[in-house]
């Protein structure tokens, strides 16, 4: 996430959220996402 934010020209990430979803029985996917911003 940090590397993607840097590539976009951001220097901070705000509002980080985590989410899970069932992929198959006994497994789950974990998603993390946030908003890349430029703070001066």
mmCIF entry with sequence, helices, sheets and N, C-alpha, C, O atoms, coordinates in Angstrom:
data_MODEL
# 
_entry.id   MODEL 
# 
_entity.id                         1 
_entity.type                       polymer 
_entity.pdbx_number_of_molecules   1 
# 
_entity_poly.entity_id                      1 
_entity_poly.type                           'polypeptide(L)' 
_entity_poly.nstd_linkage                   no 
_entity_poly.nstd_monomer                   no 
_entity_poly.pdbx_seq_one_letter_code       
;(UNK)(UNK)(UNK)(UNK)(UNK)(UNK)(UNK)(UNK)(UNK)(UNK)(UNK)(UNK)(UNK)(UNK)(UNK)(UNK)
(UNK)(UNK)(UNK)(UNK)(UNK)(UNK)(UNK)(UNK)(UNK)(UNK)(UNK)(UNK)(UNK)(UNK)(UNK)(UNK)
(UNK)(UNK)(UNK)(UNK)(UNK)(UNK)(UNK)(UNK)
;
_entity_poly.pdbx_seq_one_letter_code_can   XXXXXXXXXXXXXXXXXXXXXXXXXXXXXXXXXXXXXXXX 
_entity_poly.pdbx_strand_id                 A 
# 
loop_
_entity_poly_seq.entity_id 
_entity_poly_seq.num 
_entity_poly_seq.mon_id 
_entity_poly_seq.hetero 
1 1  UNK n 
1 2  UNK n 
1 3  UNK n 
1 4  UNK n 
1 5  UNK n 
1 6  UNK n 
1 7  UNK n 
1 8  UNK n 
1 9  UNK n 
1 10 UNK n 
1 11 UNK n 
1 12 UNK n 
1 13 UNK n 
1 14 UNK n 
1 15 UNK n 
1 16 UNK n 
1 17 UNK n 
1 18 UNK n 
1 19 UNK n 
1 20 UNK n 
1 21 UNK n 
1 22 UNK n 
1 23 UNK n 
1 24 UNK n 
1 25 UNK n 
1 26 UNK n 
1 27 UNK n 
1 28 UNK n 
1 29 UNK n 
1 30 UNK n 
1 31 UNK n 
1 32 UNK n 
1 33 UNK n 
1 34 UNK n 
1 35 UNK n 
1 36 UNK n 
1 37 UNK n 
1 38 UNK n 
1 39 UNK n 
1 40 UNK n 
# 
_struct_asym.id          A 
_struct_asym.entity_id   1 
# 
_struct_conf.conf_type_id            HELX_P 
_struct_conf.id                      HELX_P1 
_struct_conf.pdbx_PDB_helix_id       AA1 
_struct_conf.beg_label_comp_id       UNK 
_struct_conf.beg_label_asym_id       A 
_struct_conf.beg_label_seq_id        2 
_struct_conf.pdbx_beg_PDB_ins_code   ? 
_struct_conf.end_label_comp_id       UNK 
_struct_conf.end_label_asym_id       A 
_struct_conf.end_label_seq_id        7 
_struct_conf.pdbx_end_PDB_ins_code   ? 
_struct_conf.beg_auth_comp_id        UNK 
_struct_conf.beg_auth_asym_id        A 
_struct_conf.beg_auth_seq_id         2 
_struct_conf.end_auth_comp_id        UNK 
_struct_conf.end_auth_asym_id        A 
_struct_conf.end_auth_seq_id         7 
_struct_conf.pdbx_PDB_helix_class    1 
_struct_conf.details                 ? 
_struct_conf.pdbx_PDB_helix_length   6 
# 
_struct_conf_type.id          HELX_P 
_struct_conf_type.criteria    ? 
_struct_conf_type.reference   ? 
# 
_struct_sheet.id               AA1 
_struct_sheet.type             ? 
_struct_sheet.number_strands   2 
_struct_sheet.details          ? 
# 
_struct_sheet_order.sheet_id     AA1 
_struct_sheet_order.range_id_1   1 
_struct_sheet_order.range_id_2   2 
_struct_sheet_order.offset       ? 
_struct_sheet_order.sense        anti-parallel 
# 
loop_
_struct_sheet_range.sheet_id 
_struct_sheet_range.id 
_struct_sheet_range.beg_label_comp_id 
_struct_sheet_range.beg_label_asym_id 
_struct_sheet_range.beg_label_seq_id 
_struct_sheet_range.pdbx_beg_PDB_ins_code 
_struct_sheet_range.end_label_comp_id 
_struct_sheet_range.end_label_asym_id 
_struct_sheet_range.end_label_seq_id 
_struct_sheet_range.pdbx_end_PDB_ins_code 
_struct_sheet_range.beg_auth_comp_id 
_struct_sheet_range.beg_auth_asym_id 
_struct_sheet_range.beg_auth_seq_id 
_struct_sheet_range.end_auth_comp_id 
_struct_sheet_range.end_auth_asym_id 
_struct_sheet_range.end_auth_seq_id 
AA1 1 UNK A 12 ? UNK A 24 ? UNK A 12 UNK A 24 
AA1 2 UNK A 27 ? UNK A 37 ? UNK A 27 UNK A 37 
# 
loop_
_atom_site.group_PDB 
_atom_site.id 
_atom_site.type_symbol 
_atom_site.label_atom_id 
_atom_site.label_alt_id 
_atom_site.label_comp_id 
_atom_site.label_asym_id 
_atom_site.label_entity_id 
_atom_site.label_seq_id 
_atom_site.pdbx_PDB_ins_code 
_atom_site.Cartn_x 
_atom_site.Cartn_y 
_atom_site.Cartn_z 
_atom_site.occupancy 
_atom_site.B_iso_or_equiv 
_atom_site.pdbx_formal_charge 
_atom_site.auth_seq_id 
_atom_site.auth_comp_id 
_atom_site.auth_asym_id 
_atom_site.auth_atom_id 
_atom_site.pdbx_PDB_model_num 
ATOM 1   N N  . UNK A 1 1  ? 0.829   -1.165  0.000  1.00 0.00 ? 1  UNK A N  1 
ATOM 2   C CA . UNK A 1 1  ? 0.000   0.000   0.000  1.00 0.00 ? 1  UNK A CA 1 
ATOM 3   C C  . UNK A 1 1  ? 0.891   1.252   0.000  1.00 0.00 ? 1  UNK A C  1 
ATOM 4   O O  . UNK A 1 1  ? 0.633   2.206   -0.734 1.00 0.00 ? 1  UNK A O  1 
ATOM 5   N N  . UNK A 1 2  ? 1.928   1.234   0.822  1.00 0.00 ? 2  UNK A N  1 
ATOM 6   C CA . UNK A 1 2  ? 2.818   2.395   0.885  1.00 0.00 ? 2  UNK A CA 1 
ATOM 7   C C  . UNK A 1 2  ? 3.514   2.629   -0.456 1.00 0.00 ? 2  UNK A C  1 
ATOM 8   O O  . UNK A 1 2  ? 3.640   3.772   -0.898 1.00 0.00 ? 2  UNK A O  1 
ATOM 9   N N  . UNK A 1 3  ? 3.956   1.574   -1.092 1.00 0.00 ? 3  UNK A N  1 
ATOM 10  C CA . UNK A 1 3  ? 4.649   1.717   -2.377 1.00 0.00 ? 3  UNK A CA 1 
ATOM 11  C C  . UNK A 1 3  ? 3.700   2.254   -3.451 1.00 0.00 ? 3  UNK A C  1 
ATOM 12  O O  . UNK A 1 3  ? 4.097   3.104   -4.248 1.00 0.00 ? 3  UNK A O  1 
ATOM 13  N N  . UNK A 1 4  ? 2.478   1.781   -3.485 1.00 0.00 ? 4  UNK A N  1 
ATOM 14  C CA . UNK A 1 4  ? 1.507   2.288   -4.453 1.00 0.00 ? 4  UNK A CA 1 
ATOM 15  C C  . UNK A 1 4  ? 1.218   3.762   -4.213 1.00 0.00 ? 4  UNK A C  1 
ATOM 16  O O  . UNK A 1 4  ? 1.067   4.528   -5.165 1.00 0.00 ? 4  UNK A O  1 
ATOM 17  N N  . UNK A 1 5  ? 1.139   4.165   -2.953 1.00 0.00 ? 5  UNK A N  1 
ATOM 18  C CA . UNK A 1 5  ? 0.911   5.576   -2.633 1.00 0.00 ? 5  UNK A CA 1 
ATOM 19  C C  . UNK A 1 5  ? 2.091   6.427   -3.116 1.00 0.00 ? 5  UNK A C  1 
ATOM 20  O O  . UNK A 1 5  ? 1.887   7.504   -3.675 1.00 0.00 ? 5  UNK A O  1 
ATOM 21  N N  . UNK A 1 6  ? 3.314   5.954   -2.904 1.00 0.00 ? 6  UNK A N  1 
ATOM 22  C CA . UNK A 1 6  ? 4.498   6.688   -3.364 1.00 0.00 ? 6  UNK A CA 1 
ATOM 23  C C  . UNK A 1 6  ? 4.489   6.842   -4.879 1.00 0.00 ? 6  UNK A C  1 
ATOM 24  O O  . UNK A 1 6  ? 4.810   7.911   -5.397 1.00 0.00 ? 6  UNK A O  1 
ATOM 25  N N  . UNK A 1 7  ? 4.123   5.779   -5.592 1.00 0.00 ? 7  UNK A N  1 
ATOM 26  C CA . UNK A 1 7  ? 4.080   5.828   -7.049 1.00 0.00 ? 7  UNK A CA 1 
ATOM 27  C C  . UNK A 1 7  ? 3.062   6.844   -7.547 1.00 0.00 ? 7  UNK A C  1 
ATOM 28  O O  . UNK A 1 7  ? 3.215   7.386   -8.642 1.00 0.00 ? 7  UNK A O  1 
ATOM 29  N N  . UNK A 1 8  ? 2.031   7.108   -6.762 1.00 0.00 ? 8  UNK A N  1 
ATOM 30  C CA . UNK A 1 8  ? 1.012   8.081   -7.132 1.00 0.00 ? 8  UNK A CA 1 
ATOM 31  C C  . UNK A 1 8  ? 1.397   9.502   -6.720 1.00 0.00 ? 8  UNK A C  1 
ATOM 32  O O  . UNK A 1 8  ? 0.663   10.447  -7.010 1.00 0.00 ? 8  UNK A O  1 
ATOM 33  N N  . UNK A 1 9  ? 2.532   9.662   -6.052 1.00 0.00 ? 9  UNK A N  1 
ATOM 34  C CA . UNK A 1 9  ? 2.978   10.979  -5.611 1.00 0.00 ? 9  UNK A CA 1 
ATOM 35  C C  . UNK A 1 9  ? 2.476   11.364  -4.229 1.00 0.00 ? 9  UNK A C  1 
ATOM 36  O O  . UNK A 1 9  ? 2.633   12.511  -3.813 1.00 0.00 ? 9  UNK A O  1 
ATOM 37  N N  . UNK A 1 10 ? 1.880   10.429  -3.521 1.00 0.00 ? 10 UNK A N  1 
ATOM 38  C CA . UNK A 1 10 ? 1.372   10.702  -2.173 1.00 0.00 ? 10 UNK A CA 1 
ATOM 39  C C  . UNK A 1 10 ? 2.489   10.507  -1.153 1.00 0.00 ? 10 UNK A C  1 
ATOM 40  O O  . UNK A 1 10 ? 3.468   9.807   -1.409 1.00 0.00 ? 10 UNK A O  1 
ATOM 41  N N  . UNK A 1 11 ? 2.323   11.142  0.010  1.00 0.00 ? 11 UNK A N  1 
ATOM 42  C CA . UNK A 1 11 ? 3.294   10.943  1.085  1.00 0.00 ? 11 UNK A CA 1 
ATOM 43  C C  . UNK A 1 11 ? 2.614   10.505  2.387  1.00 0.00 ? 11 UNK A C  1 
ATOM 44  O O  . UNK A 1 11 ? 3.250   10.460  3.440  1.00 0.00 ? 11 UNK A O  1 
ATOM 45  N N  . UNK A 1 12 ? 1.318   10.184  2.307  1.00 0.00 ? 12 UNK A N  1 
ATOM 46  C CA . UNK A 1 12 ? 0.582   9.685   3.476  1.00 0.00 ? 12 UNK A CA 1 
ATOM 47  C C  . UNK A 1 12 ? -0.623  8.876   3.014  1.00 0.00 ? 12 UNK A C  1 
ATOM 48  O O  . UNK A 1 12 ? -1.104  9.024   1.890  1.00 0.00 ? 12 UNK A O  1 
ATOM 49  N N  . UNK A 1 13 ? -1.095  8.020   3.908  1.00 0.00 ? 13 UNK A N  1 
ATOM 50  C CA . UNK A 1 13 ? -2.304  7.230   3.652  1.00 0.00 ? 13 UNK A CA 1 
ATOM 51  C C  . UNK A 1 13 ? -3.247  7.463   4.823  1.00 0.00 ? 13 UNK A C  1 
ATOM 52  O O  . UNK A 1 13 ? -2.853  7.329   5.981  1.00 0.00 ? 13 UNK A O  1 
ATOM 53  N N  . UNK A 1 14 ? -4.484  7.809   4.522  1.00 0.00 ? 14 UNK A N  1 
ATOM 54  C CA . UNK A 1 14 ? -5.476  8.053   5.568  1.00 0.00 ? 14 UNK A CA 1 
ATOM 55  C C  . UNK A 1 14 ? -6.668  7.117   5.365  1.00 0.00 ? 14 UNK A C  1 
ATOM 56  O O  . UNK A 1 14 ? -6.826  6.511   4.305  1.00 0.00 ? 14 UNK A O  1 
ATOM 57  N N  . UNK A 1 15 ? -7.480  7.016   6.373  1.00 0.00 ? 15 UNK A N  1 
ATOM 58  C CA . UNK A 1 15 ? -8.721  6.215   6.322  1.00 0.00 ? 15 UNK A CA 1 
ATOM 59  C C  . UNK A 1 15 ? -8.452  4.780   5.900  1.00 0.00 ? 15 UNK A C  1 
ATOM 60  O O  . UNK A 1 15 ? -9.096  4.271   4.983  1.00 0.00 ? 15 UNK A O  1 
ATOM 61  N N  . UNK A 1 16 ? -7.508  4.124   6.558  1.00 0.00 ? 16 UNK A N  1 
ATOM 62  C CA . UNK A 1 16 ? -7.204  2.732   6.230  1.00 0.00 ? 16 UNK A CA 1 
ATOM 63  C C  . UNK A 1 16 ? -8.337  1.846   6.722  1.00 0.00 ? 16 UNK A C  1 
ATOM 64  O O  . UNK A 1 16 ? -8.788  1.965   7.861  1.00 0.00 ? 16 UNK A O  1 
ATOM 65  N N  . UNK A 1 17 ? -8.789  0.953   5.844  1.00 0.00 ? 17 UNK A N  1 
ATOM 66  C CA . UNK A 1 17 ? -9.889  0.048   6.174  1.00 0.00 ? 17 UNK A CA 1 
ATOM 67  C C  . UNK A 1 17 ? -9.470  -1.388  5.872  1.00 0.00 ? 17 UNK A C  1 
ATOM 68  O O  . UNK A 1 17 ? -8.681  -1.640  4.961  1.00 0.00 ? 17 UNK A O  1 
ATOM 69  N N  . UNK A 1 18 ? -10.003 -2.312  6.641  1.00 0.00 ? 18 UNK A N  1 
ATOM 70  C CA . UNK A 1 18 ? -9.753  -3.731  6.446  1.00 0.00 ? 18 UNK A CA 1 
ATOM 71  C C  . UNK A 1 18 ? -11.081 -4.422  6.212  1.00 0.00 ? 18 UNK A C  1 
ATOM 72  O O  . UNK A 1 18 ? -12.093 -4.062  6.813  1.00 0.00 ? 18 UNK A O  1 
ATOM 73  N N  . UNK A 1 19 ? -11.075 -5.408  5.345  1.00 0.00 ? 19 UNK A N  1 
ATOM 74  C CA . UNK A 1 19 ? -12.291 -6.148  5.043  1.00 0.00 ? 19 UNK A CA 1 
ATOM 75  C C  . UNK A 1 19 ? -11.903 -7.607  4.796  1.00 0.00 ? 19 UNK A C  1 
ATOM 76  O O  . UNK A 1 19 ? -10.804 -7.893  4.320  1.00 0.00 ? 19 UNK A O  1 
ATOM 77  N N  . UNK A 1 20 ? -12.799 -8.508  5.118  1.00 0.00 ? 20 UNK A N  1 
ATOM 78  C CA . UNK A 1 20 ? -12.575 -9.927  4.845  1.00 0.00 ? 20 UNK A CA 1 
ATOM 79  C C  . UNK A 1 20 ? -13.741 -10.470 4.038  1.00 0.00 ? 20 UNK A C  1 
ATOM 80  O O  . UNK A 1 20 ? -14.849 -9.935  4.063  1.00 0.00 ? 20 UNK A O  1 
ATOM 81  N N  . UNK A 1 21 ? -13.458 -11.536 3.329  1.00 0.00 ? 21 UNK A N  1 
ATOM 82  C CA . UNK A 1 21 ? -14.528 -12.218 2.607  1.00 0.00 ? 21 UNK A CA 1 
ATOM 83  C C  . UNK A 1 21 ? -14.175 -13.702 2.521  1.00 0.00 ? 21 UNK A C  1 
ATOM 84  O O  . UNK A 1 21 ? -13.003 -14.074 2.476  1.00 0.00 ? 21 UNK A O  1 
ATOM 85  N N  . UNK A 1 22 ? -15.198 -14.526 2.499  1.00 0.00 ? 22 UNK A N  1 
ATOM 86  C CA . UNK A 1 22 ? -14.989 -15.969 2.380  1.00 0.00 ? 22 UNK A CA 1 
ATOM 87  C C  . UNK A 1 22 ? -14.665 -16.289 0.925  1.00 0.00 ? 22 UNK A C  1 
ATOM 88  O O  . UNK A 1 22 ? -15.416 -15.931 0.018  1.00 0.00 ? 22 UNK A O  1 
ATOM 89  N N  . UNK A 1 23 ? -13.542 -16.966 0.712  1.00 0.00 ? 23 UNK A N  1 
ATOM 90  C CA . UNK A 1 23 ? -13.135 -17.357 -0.639 1.00 0.00 ? 23 UNK A CA 1 
ATOM 91  C C  . UNK A 1 23 ? -13.632 -18.774 -0.919 1.00 0.00 ? 23 UNK A C  1 
ATOM 92  O O  . UNK A 1 23 ? -14.192 -19.044 -1.982 1.00 0.00 ? 23 UNK A O  1 
ATOM 93  N N  . UNK A 1 24 ? -13.431 -19.649 0.014  1.00 0.00 ? 24 UNK A N  1 
ATOM 94  C CA . UNK A 1 24 ? -13.900 -21.036 -0.063 1.00 0.00 ? 24 UNK A CA 1 
ATOM 95  C C  . UNK A 1 24 ? -14.067 -21.507 1.374  1.00 0.00 ? 24 UNK A C  1 
ATOM 96  O O  . UNK A 1 24 ? -13.643 -20.825 2.307  1.00 0.00 ? 24 UNK A O  1 
ATOM 97  N N  . UNK A 1 25 ? -14.664 -22.636 1.549  1.00 0.00 ? 25 UNK A N  1 
ATOM 98  C CA . UNK A 1 25 ? -14.889 -23.135 2.899  1.00 0.00 ? 25 UNK A CA 1 
ATOM 99  C C  . UNK A 1 25 ? -13.550 -23.314 3.610  1.00 0.00 ? 25 UNK A C  1 
ATOM 100 O O  . UNK A 1 25 ? -12.668 -24.024 3.128  1.00 0.00 ? 25 UNK A O  1 
ATOM 101 N N  . UNK A 1 26 ? -13.412 -22.667 4.751  1.00 0.00 ? 26 UNK A N  1 
ATOM 102 C CA . UNK A 1 26 ? -12.184 -22.765 5.536  1.00 0.00 ? 26 UNK A CA 1 
ATOM 103 C C  . UNK A 1 26 ? -11.112 -21.757 5.152  1.00 0.00 ? 26 UNK A C  1 
ATOM 104 O O  . UNK A 1 26 ? -10.042 -21.753 5.760  1.00 0.00 ? 26 UNK A O  1 
ATOM 105 N N  . UNK A 1 27 ? -11.361 -20.903 4.167  1.00 0.00 ? 27 UNK A N  1 
ATOM 106 C CA . UNK A 1 27 ? -10.388 -19.886 3.777  1.00 0.00 ? 27 UNK A CA 1 
ATOM 107 C C  . UNK A 1 27 ? -11.062 -18.518 3.709  1.00 0.00 ? 27 UNK A C  1 
ATOM 108 O O  . UNK A 1 27 ? -12.284 -18.420 3.595  1.00 0.00 ? 27 UNK A O  1 
ATOM 109 N N  . UNK A 1 28 ? -10.264 -17.485 3.778  1.00 0.00 ? 28 UNK A N  1 
ATOM 110 C CA . UNK A 1 28 ? -10.803 -16.132 3.700  1.00 0.00 ? 28 UNK A CA 1 
ATOM 111 C C  . UNK A 1 28 ? -9.782  -15.224 3.033  1.00 0.00 ? 28 UNK A C  1 
ATOM 112 O O  . UNK A 1 28 ? -8.579  -15.482 3.067  1.00 0.00 ? 28 UNK A O  1 
ATOM 113 N N  . UNK A 1 29 ? -10.281 -14.170 2.435  1.00 0.00 ? 29 UNK A N  1 
ATOM 114 C CA . UNK A 1 29 ? -9.410  -13.160 1.846  1.00 0.00 ? 29 UNK A CA 1 
ATOM 115 C C  . UNK A 1 29 ? -9.426  -11.925 2.734  1.00 0.00 ? 29 UNK A C  1 
ATOM 116 O O  . UNK A 1 29 ? -10.477 -11.555 3.257  1.00 0.00 ? 29 UNK A O  1 
ATOM 117 N N  . UNK A 1 30 ? -8.297  -11.294 2.909  1.00 0.00 ? 30 UNK A N  1 
ATOM 118 C CA . UNK A 1 30 ? -8.195  -10.079 3.705  1.00 0.00 ? 30 UNK A CA 1 
ATOM 119 C C  . UNK A 1 30 ? -7.809  -8.943  2.769  1.00 0.00 ? 30 UNK A C  1 
ATOM 120 O O  . UNK A 1 30 ? -6.831  -9.046  2.029  1.00 0.00 ? 30 UNK A O  1 
ATOM 121 N N  . UNK A 1 31 ? -8.567  -7.873  2.803  1.00 0.00 ? 31 UNK A N  1 
ATOM 122 C CA . UNK A 1 31 ? -8.320  -6.716  1.956  1.00 0.00 ? 31 UNK A CA 1 
ATOM 123 C C  . UNK A 1 31 ? -8.005  -5.522  2.848  1.00 0.00 ? 31 UNK A C  1 
ATOM 124 O O  . UNK A 1 31 ? -8.676  -5.295  3.855  1.00 0.00 ? 31 UNK A O  1 
ATOM 125 N N  . UNK A 1 32 ? -6.979  -4.761  2.472  1.00 0.00 ? 32 UNK A N  1 
ATOM 126 C CA . UNK A 1 32 ? -6.653  -3.523  3.182  1.00 0.00 ? 32 UNK A CA 1 
ATOM 127 C C  . UNK A 1 32 ? -6.581  -2.428  2.131  1.00 0.00 ? 32 UNK A C  1 
ATOM 128 O O  . UNK A 1 32 ? -5.930  -2.586  1.098  1.00 0.00 ? 32 UNK A O  1 
ATOM 129 N N  . UNK A 1 33 ? -7.258  -1.311  2.405  1.00 0.00 ? 33 UNK A N  1 
ATOM 130 C CA . UNK A 1 33 ? -7.222  -0.211  1.452  1.00 0.00 ? 33 UNK A CA 1 
ATOM 131 C C  . UNK A 1 33 ? -7.356  1.103   2.198  1.00 0.00 ? 33 UNK A C  1 
ATOM 132 O O  . UNK A 1 33 ? -7.878  1.153   3.312  1.00 0.00 ? 33 UNK A O  1 
ATOM 133 N N  . UNK A 1 34 ? -6.878  2.161   1.571  1.00 0.00 ? 34 UNK A N  1 
ATOM 134 C CA . UNK A 1 34 ? -6.917  3.475   2.181  1.00 0.00 ? 34 UNK A CA 1 
ATOM 135 C C  . UNK A 1 34 ? -6.870  4.545   1.102  1.00 0.00 ? 34 UNK A C  1 
ATOM 136 O O  . UNK A 1 34 ? -6.883  4.244   -0.091 1.00 0.00 ? 34 UNK A O  1 
ATOM 137 N N  . UNK A 1 35 ? -6.817  5.787   1.534  1.00 0.00 ? 35 UNK A N  1 
ATOM 138 C CA . UNK A 1 35 ? -6.802  6.921   0.633  1.00 0.00 ? 35 UNK A CA 1 
ATOM 139 C C  . UNK A 1 35 ? -5.405  7.543   0.656  1.00 0.00 ? 35 UNK A C  1 
ATOM 140 O O  . UNK A 1 35 ? -4.929  7.978   1.705  1.00 0.00 ? 35 UNK A O  1 
ATOM 141 N N  . UNK A 1 36 ? -4.755  7.582   -0.506 1.00 0.00 ? 36 UNK A N  1 
ATOM 142 C CA . UNK A 1 36 ? -3.435  8.181   -0.620 1.00 0.00 ? 36 UNK A CA 1 
ATOM 143 C C  . UNK A 1 36 ? -3.599  9.691   -0.760 1.00 0.00 ? 36 UNK A C  1 
ATOM 144 O O  . UNK A 1 36 ? -4.415  10.166  -1.550 1.00 0.00 ? 36 UNK A O  1 
ATOM 145 N N  . UNK A 1 37 ? -2.808  10.446  0.021  1.00 0.00 ? 37 UNK A N  1 
ATOM 146 C CA . UNK A 1 37 ? -2.882  11.912  -0.005 1.00 0.00 ? 37 UNK A CA 1 
ATOM 147 C C  . UNK A 1 37 ? -1.479  12.508  0.007  1.00 0.00 ? 37 UNK A C  1 
ATOM 148 O O  . UNK A 1 37 ? -0.501  11.848  0.359  1.00 0.00 ? 37 UNK A O  1 
ATOM 149 N N  . UNK A 1 38 ? -1.414  13.750  -0.380 1.00 0.00 ? 38 UNK A N  1 
ATOM 150 C CA . UNK A 1 38 ? -0.164  14.505  -0.304 1.00 0.00 ? 38 UNK A CA 1 
ATOM 151 C C  . UNK A 1 38 ? -0.316  15.548  0.787  1.00 0.00 ? 38 UNK A C  1 
ATOM 152 O O  . UNK A 1 38 ? -1.140  16.455  0.671  1.00 0.00 ? 38 UNK A O  1 
ATOM 153 N N  . UNK A 1 39 ? 0.481   15.428  1.857  1.00 0.00 ? 39 UNK A N  1 
ATOM 154 C CA . UNK A 1 39 ? 0.438   16.358  2.982  1.00 0.00 ? 39 UNK A CA 1 
ATOM 155 C C  . UNK A 1 39 ? 1.622   17.300  2.863  1.00 0.00 ? 39 UNK A C  1 
ATOM 156 O O  . UNK A 1 39 ? 2.758   16.857  2.693  1.00 0.00 ? 39 UNK A O  1 
ATOM 157 N N  . UNK A 1 40 ? 1.365   18.585  2.951  1.00 0.00 ? 40 UNK A N  1 
ATOM 158 C CA . UNK A 1 40 ? 2.447   19.565  2.865  1.00 0.00 ? 40 UNK A CA 1 
ATOM 159 C C  . UNK A 1 40 ? 2.636   20.269  4.183  1.00 0.00 ? 40 UNK A C  1 
ATOM 160 O O  . UNK A 1 40 ? 3.505   21.132  4.302  1.00 0.00 ? 40 UNK A O  1 
# 
